Amino acid sequence: MATTAPASSPPSAAPGTGQDTALALHGRGRPRATFQALLAAERDTPQEVRFRPWAQQLTTDLLTRGHNLPGVREFANRVGVA
């Protein structure tokens, strides 16, 4: 009898997905989309956003480069950047 592999996690829950998306969007100069990806990563894996250097660096960049995105300062406070 053949066994089947367990269903895989949905892509949004895969480790690194939020990081990859946020970094790619940031690299393309899309601050609003970067922030949305960080928010999604925070919902999916809050510990990754709070404790990983990549997320803290992106958040710092969003704060210091004058993007004036609504909610960025509050997000930065939540993840310990501001």
C-alpha positions as CSV (number, residue, x, y, z in Angstrom):
1,M,0.0,0.0,0.0
2,A,1.4,3.4,-1.0
3,T,1.7,6.1,1.5
4,T,1.0,9.7,0.8
5,A,3.1,12.6,2.0
6,P,1.3,15.0,4.4
7,A,-0.1,18.1,2.9
8,S,2.4,20.9,2.8
9,S,1.9,24.2,4.4
10,P,0.3,26.9,2.4
11,P,2.9,29.2,0.7
12,S,2.1,32.1,3.1
13,A,3.1,29.9,6.1
14,A,6.3,28.6,4.6
15,P,9.4,29.7,6.4
16,G,11.2,32.6,4.8
17,T,8.3,33.5,2.5
18,G,7.6,36.9,4.2
19,Q,11.3,37.6,4.3
20,D,11.8,36.9,0.6
21,T,8.8,38.9,-0.4
22,A,9.7,41.9,1.8
23,L,13.3,41.9,0.7
24,A,12.4,41.6,-3.0
25,L,9.9,44.4,-2.9
26,H,12.4,46.6,-1.0
27,G,15.0,45.9,-3.6
28,R,12.6,47.0,-6.3
29,G,12.0,50.3,-4.5
30,R,8.5,49.6,-3.5
31,P,8.2,50.9,0.1
32,R,4.4,50.6,0.4
33,A,4.4,47.0,-0.8
34,T,7.5,46.3,1.5
35,F,5.5,47.5,4.5
36,Q,2.5,45.4,3.5
37,A,4.8,42.4,3.3
38,L,6.2,43.1,6.7
39,L,2.7,43.4,8.1
40,A,1.8,40.0,6.6
41,A,5.0,38.5,7.9
42,E,4.1,39.9,11.4
43,R,0.7,38.2,11.2
44,D,2.1,34.9,10.0
45,T,5.3,34.7,12.1
46,P,5.5,37.6,14.6
47,Q,8.7,36.3,16.2
48,E,10.5,36.4,12.8
49,V,9.7,40.1,12.4
50,R,10.5,41.0,16.0
51,F,13.8,39.3,16.3
52,R,15.4,39.0,12.9
53,P,17.9,41.6,11.6
54,W,16.4,41.6,8.1
55,A,13.0,42.8,9.4
56,Q,14.5,45.4,11.7
57,Q,16.7,46.7,8.9
58,L,13.8,47.0,6.5
59,T,11.7,48.8,9.2
60,T,14.6,51.2,9.9
61,D,14.9,51.9,6.2
62,L,11.2,52.6,5.9
63,L,11.4,55.0,8.9
64,T,14.5,56.9,7.9
65,R,14.1,57.3,4.1
66,G,11.1,59.7,4.4
67,H,8.4,57.4,3.0
68,N,5.8,58.7,5.5
69,L,3.8,55.5,5.3
70,P,0.8,55.4,7.7
71,G,1.4,52.9,10.5
72,V,5.1,52.5,10.0
73,R,6.0,54.2,13.3
74,E,3.6,52.1,15.3
75,F,4.9,48.9,13.5
76,A,8.4,50.0,14.4
77,N,7.5,50.4,18.0
78,R,5.9,46.9,18.0
79,V,9.1,45.3,16.6
80,G,11.4,47.2,18.8
81,V,13.0,49.5,16.2
82,A,11.7,52.9,17.1
